[in-house]
């Protein structure tokens, strides 16, 4: 396409160009389109454009955090209200703080849903009882508090700029924080364990001493 040898090409900003003449070049999109049949390919070269890369780091990185949840439990109905939630996460170097906060907010809300309301059940014929949002509850802005977030920065030694993952951190840490808060609130009733989700019915049964024992 550029009428030159591969060794005379240079890569910059999503395009290949001829060494010494940046004005003569093609973008990846143009190259992909050409590879699909608009350009005569050398003998033995099939069409299409494929690339495969495997990233195998010398070691793994682990983000970490701490989560504190405060709940109120209505002793008459068993309903749980999340009053406060404090989350402190460490994902190393924060490349885009706004996206990091968004991932944490979403993970915390996801955790509240798993801990308090999201349940898939089946009837005797095997029909799913939670097949729509009329039957399968998910948290909205009404069911979650104003998240109180903080962070520390511990750069990863295995990454060029010290970054770690953050996508699942809050999702992993928030459910046990919520359930532990519920169990703590029910300590006067002798409750030491609750299976997720802590629905009002399950919480009420636990307060009556009829909770299902852990498996």
N, C-alpha and C positions, 0 to 999 in steps of 0.2 A: 504493500500500500504506500510506503514511503520511498520505495525504490532505493533501498540501502541495505547494508549488511546488519545483522542483529547486533554485532559488537559496536556499531556506530550509532546506536540509539541510547538515549538517556531518558530517565523517568522523573517526572515532576508534576505534582498537583493533579493526579488523575489522568495523565496523558504521557504518551511516548513522543519524543521529538528527536530530530536529527542533530547529532553533536555539532555544535558550532552554529546552528541555525534554529533557535527555538520557535521561529514562526512556522516551520514545517513540522507538523505533528498531527497525531490523531488521539482522540479521547478513547477511554475504555468502551464507551457506548458505541462509538464509530467502529472500533475494532471488532466488537461483538457482532454488530450488524454485518460487517464484511465477512466475518467467519461463517455466517449463516448462508452465504451463497452469492454475495454481490462481488466477491473478489476471487479470481482464479488462484487456488491454493497449489502449493508444490505437490508433486507426485508423492503419494503415500500419506498425505496429511488429510485427515477427515475434517469435515465441517464442524461447526459449533465451537464454543469457547468454554473450556473447563479449567478449573484450578482446584487443587486440594492441598491443604496445609494442616499439619498436626502440631499443636503446641504442647510440648511436653516439658514443663518447668522442672528444674532440679529439686524443687521442694514445693509443698502446698502452703497456701496462706489461709489464715483463719481470722475472719472478723470476730469481734466479741462485743458484748454489751451487758447492761444491767437494766432490769425492768421492775418497777414497783407499781402495784395496783391497789387502789382503795375502792371498796364496794360497799353498798348498803343492801341489806337483804330484808324484804318485807316478811315478817314472821307469819302474817296471815295468809299471804298468797304464794310465798316462795319466790317472788320476782326479784331479780338481781339488777341493781342499778350501779353502773360504773361511775363513781364520783370523780376520781382522779387517776391519771396514769402518767408516770414519769419514766422516760426512756433515755438512756445514755448509750450511744453506740460508738464504735471505733472501727472505721473501715480504712484506716491508713490515710494516705493523702486524699483529700476530698476534691476530686476533679471539678465537679459541678455541684456545689452545695444545695442548690434548689432541687435538683433531681434526687440527691441523697435524701433530703427531707421528704420528698414525695414518696420515695420507696419506703421510708420508715413509716410515714402516716398510713400508707396503704397496707403495710404489713401488720401494723397495730390493729387497724380496723378488721383485717382478715382474722387476726387472732381472737378478737372479741367475738366475732361470728362463730368461730369454731368452738370457743369455750362456752358460749351461752345459748346458741340457738340453732346452728346448722346441723341438721340430722336427716339421714336418709333411712327410711324404714320401708318394709315390704309387707304386703298382706299375705294371707295363706296361699293365694294363687301365684305369688311372686311378683305382683304388680307393685311398681315403685310408688310410694305414698308421698314422695317429695319431688314430683316431676315438673313442677312449675313454681313460679315465685308466689303463687297464692298459697302454696303448701310448704315451700322450702324458704325459711326466713334467712335474710341476710341483713347485716347491720347497715343503718343509714346514719345520717348526721344526728338523728334524734337519739340513737342508742349509744353513741360514743361521746367521750368528753373532749374538751379542748386539750390536745396532746401537749405535754410538757416535755420537750426534748433537749438534750444536751449531747456533747460529743467530746471525745479525746482523740488525739492523733498519734498513732504508733505506726510509723512507716514500715511497710513490708520490706525486708532485705532481699526478697526474691523478685522484685518488680522494678522496672527502670525508674519509676517516679514514686515508688512506695505505696501504690494503691492496692486495695483489697476489694472483695465483693461486698455488696450491701443488699442485694435483691431479696434474700430470704431471711435476713437476720431477725427483723422484728416479727416476722411470721412464726419463727421458731421460739422466740423468747416470750411473746405475749400470752399465748394460751396458758402455760403453767402459772404465770403471774396472776392471771384472772382466777383460775381454779383454786390456787393456793389462798387467794384472798377470800373466796367463797368458803372454803373449808375452815379458814381461821374464824370467819364470822359465825360459823355453825359449831364452833368448838363447845359452847355451852350446852349444845344438844348432844354432845358425845360423838359428833361426826368427825372422822379422821380421813375420809376418802370420798371423792366424788368423781364419777366418770363424766367425761364430756359427752354432749353439751349439758351444762347446768341449767336446764330448763326450769321454769317455775314448778312444774309437776314433780320433777326429780328432786329439786331442793325441798319442796314441801314434804315429800315422802321421806327424805333423809331426816328432816326435823322430827318426823313421827317415829323414827327408828326403823323405817322399812326400806332403807336404801339397799340397792343391790350390792352385795359384797364384791370387792375387787377380784378379778380372775387371776 
